[in-house]
């Protein structure tokens, strides 16, 4: 059973890594839009960055729960 948890933890970490990738680009794009008074573009990129952070955070919470189960076992 431990092997399954290890594989699942690895997959969760990979997903978190992938989910966080666009954050830097969207953050920079949002700042550029704000500097150019483009509120529509800033909103778009900010929403994308927030969605990525939320996905990563939710998955990290799942990872922590999985690791907590491992420690309890």
C-alpha positions in Angstrom: 0.0 0.0 0.0 2.9 2.3 0.7 4.1 2.1 -3.0 0.7 3.4 -4.1 0.9 6.3 -1.7 4.4 7.1 -2.9 3.3 7.1 -6.5 0.2 9.2 -5.7 2.4 11.7 -3.8 4.7 12.0 -6.7 1.9 12.6 -9.1 0.4 15.2 -6.8 3.8 17.0 -6.6 4.0 16.9 -10.4 0.6 18.4 -10.8 1.4 21.2 -8.3 4.6 21.9 -10.2 2.7 22.1 -13.5 -0.1 24.2 -12.0 2.3 26.8 -10.8 4.2 27.2 -14.1 1.9 29.9 -15.6 1.9 32.0 -12.5 5.1 33.9 -13.2 4.0 34.7 -16.8 0.6 35.8 -15.8 1.9 37.8 -12.9 4.3 39.7 -15.1 1.6 40.1 -17.8 -0.8 41.6 -15.2 1.8 44.0 -14.0 2.6 45.1 -17.6 -1.1 45.6 -18.2 -1.4 47.7 -15.1 1.6 49.8 -16.1 -0.2 50.4 -19.4 -3.6 51.2 -17.9 -5.1 48.0 -19.4 -7.5 47.0 -16.7 -9.2 44.3 -18.8 -5.9 42.6 -19.6 -4.8 42.9 -15.9 -8.0 41.3 -14.7 -7.6 38.5 -17.2 -4.1 37.7 -16.2 -4.8 38.1 -12.5 -7.7 35.7 -12.7 -5.5 33.1 -14.4 -2.8 33.5 -11.8 -5.4 33.1 -9.0 -6.9 30.0 -10.6 -3.4 28.4 -10.8 -2.7 29.2 -7.2 -6.0 27.8 -6.1 -5.4 24.6 -8.1 -1.9 24.2 -6.6 -3.1 24.9 -3.1 -6.0 22.5 -3.3 -3.7 19.8 -4.6 -1.1 20.6 -1.9 -3.8 20.1 0.7 -4.5 16.7 -0.8 -0.8 15.9 -0.7 -0.6 16.9 3.0 -3.6 14.7 3.8 -2.0 11.8 2.0 1.3 12.3 3.8 -0.6 12.6 7.1 -2.2 9.2 6.4 1.3 7.8 5.9 2.5 9.1 9.2 -0.5 7.7 11.0 0.0 4.3 9.5 
